[in-house]
Amino acid sequence: MILQKIKEIEEEKEKNGIFPTHATLIDLIKSLPLSSAEIRNELNKLFIENKIRVGRTINDNWIKTV
């Protein structure tokens, strides 16, 4: 569910010419019916499974599929 949403956000940004195309944690919190703790737990699992890369921006975390 979360991995699919990240891919959708990346595709939408690329289609609309918005760069960088990565998703942010805020994007996910706004678009998913889960608590931020649930989203973070799932992101941690995806990171451990090497399905996403994560980093810091000035105000948030970026998330990109591998």
C-alpha positions in Angstrom: 0.0 0.0 0.0 2.7 2.5 1.0 5.1 1.4 -1.7 2.5 1.7 -4.3 1.6 5.2 -3.1 5.3 6.3 -3.3 5.4 5.0 -6.9 2.2 6.9 -7.7 3.6 10.2 -6.3 6.9 9.7 -8.2 5.0 9.0 -11.4 2.7 12.0 -11.0 5.5 14.4 -10.3 7.5 13.1 -13.3 4.4 13.4 -15.5 3.8 17.0 -14.4 7.5 18.0 -14.7 8.0 18.4 -11.0 11.5 17.8 -9.9 12.8 16.2 -7.8 10.4 13.4 -8.2 10.8 11.8 -4.8 7.9 11.5 -2.4 8.1 13.2 1.0 6.9 12.0 4.4 4.4 14.8 4.4 3.0 13.6 1.0 2.4 10.2 2.4 0.8 11.4 5.6 -1.6 13.6 3.7 -2.5 10.9 1.2 -2.8 7.8 3.3 -5.5 6.9 5.9 -2.8 5.8 8.4 -1.2 7.4 11.4 2.2 8.9 11.0 3.6 6.2 13.3 2.1 3.4 11.1 3.6 5.0 8.0 7.0 5.4 9.6 6.9 1.7 10.8 6.1 0.5 7.3 8.8 2.8 5.8 11.3 1.3 8.2 10.4 -2.2 7.0 10.6 -1.2 3.3 14.0 0.4 4.0 15.3 -2.7 5.6 14.1 -4.8 2.7 16.0 -2.4 0.3 12.8 -1.4 -1.5 13.2 2.3 -0.8 15.9 4.9 -0.3 15.4 7.6 2.3 17.2 10.9 3.1 16.7 14.4 4.6 15.5 17.6 3.0 15.6 20.9 4.8 12.1 20.4 6.3 11.2 16.7 5.8 12.4 13.3 4.7 12.5 12.2 1.0 11.5 8.7 0.0 12.4 7.1 -3.4 11.7 3.6 -4.7 14.7 1.5 -5.7 
